[in-house]
Amino acid sequence: MNHPFRVGIVGCGNIADNHFQSYSALPDVEIVGVCDVAVERAQMFAAERGIAHAVPSVRELIALGIDALSVCTPHPTHEAVVAEAASAGVHVLCEKPIATDTGAAERMVSAAEEGGITLGVVFQRRFWPGARALRTAIDDGRLGTPMLGHGQVLLHRGIDYYDAAAWRGTWAADGGGVLMTQAIHNIDLLQWFMGDPVEVSAKAGSFVLGDTIEVEDTAAALITFASGAIATLSATVAASPNLGTRIVVTGSNGATVQVTEYPEGSDAVNDLWAIPGEERAGTVFPDGLSGDIPVAEVNARLLPLHRVQVADFVDAIRSGRQPAVTGREAMKSLQIVAAVYESARTGLPVQIRSASVESRHFTHLSHSLAEAGKSR
C-alpha cells in the first residue's frame, strides 16, 4: 500500500480501547472512525481519542473508505458485521469468539473467502512468550508428539460483573458462560498445542451464579484429538480468589511443559519445563495470592498482546499472507465449546466431524482392549 492503512472500529465497549491503542502504535495507520448502535457512546469514544468520525452503522463506517475494521461487539453480532465488510472488500479483525455457533462461524469464513478479504480473530494469548516457547518445543521435536494435555481455568467473575452489562451471562447475547467468554482462550491454546479436536465428552452447570446468569459458571471435559491424543479441561468463574489459568502438555517422549497465567491478564510463564536436559521449575505464587482483579485491569494488562496481534494482522494484509489466527483456525475452539454444551446437554460423547481423523499416532485404549480380547 502506498497510502496510510485506514481502519474503523465497530463497537465502543471496554475492549475497543485496546484496539484503538494497538492501531495507534503502528506507523502509517490511520483510525478513520468508529461506530456503535449507541451513537452517543461512539461520539464520546471518538471525542476522547481525537477520532474524526463517529457513526451509527457499519455501512456508514465502511463508506468512510476504510481498508479494515475491528469487530468489538457482542458475540452474536459478529456474523452480520463480517458479512457486510466482506461484501465491501474490507478486511476484518474480530474479537473472540468468532461467533456463538459453528454454522455462523462457517458462514463468516465462507463470506471472507468469497469476498477475498482477510479475516483474523483475536486470540492474543497465543503471543505469550511461554505459549510460543511450548509451541516451538512441539515443532522442533523436543516435546515429542503431544499425547496428554490439561487446561485449567480458575477465574472469578462476581455478580457485579454480570450486572454491569445486561447481555452478559445470557444465551442469546453472550452465547455461553465461562467456556464461551473466558476459557475459550485456553481452549484455543490447548487445540493449538494438541491438534484438531474430534470428540468431546463433558459436564457443565451453574453451581454458584445460577440465580444471576442463564449460562454455565463451571464445566469439565475430556477432548480427543485427531492424533488420538487426549486432554482434560476444567473451567470456572466461581473461584475466589481468582487463581488464573494454566495449560500443561506431555509429549510422547515423556517431556512435560506447563504455561501458567497468574495473575489473570499477565504474561504466562513456563513454571514447569521438564524437557530432558533443560529441566527447570518455579512458582507463580512466591508471595501469596493477589486476590480478585477487576476486568478492566485484566484488559489493560492484555494491551501489549493486543498490540502484537494487531501488528501481525496489519502486516499480513500488507504482505499478502495469512494472519497468525485465521477465521478457520478460530473455528476449532468454537467447535470444542459447542461440543461441550451438546455433550453436557445429552450426556453423550459428541463428534467433531470437520477435523481430520486420518493421521492417528496413538492407539485408543478402547481399541487396544478390543484387540487384546481377540488375541485371547
Order of alpha helices (4+ residues) and beta strands (2+ residues): beta-alpha-beta-alpha-beta-alpha-beta-alpha-beta-alpha-beta-alpha-beta-alpha-alpha-beta-beta-beta-beta-beta-beta-beta-alpha-alpha-alpha-beta-alpha
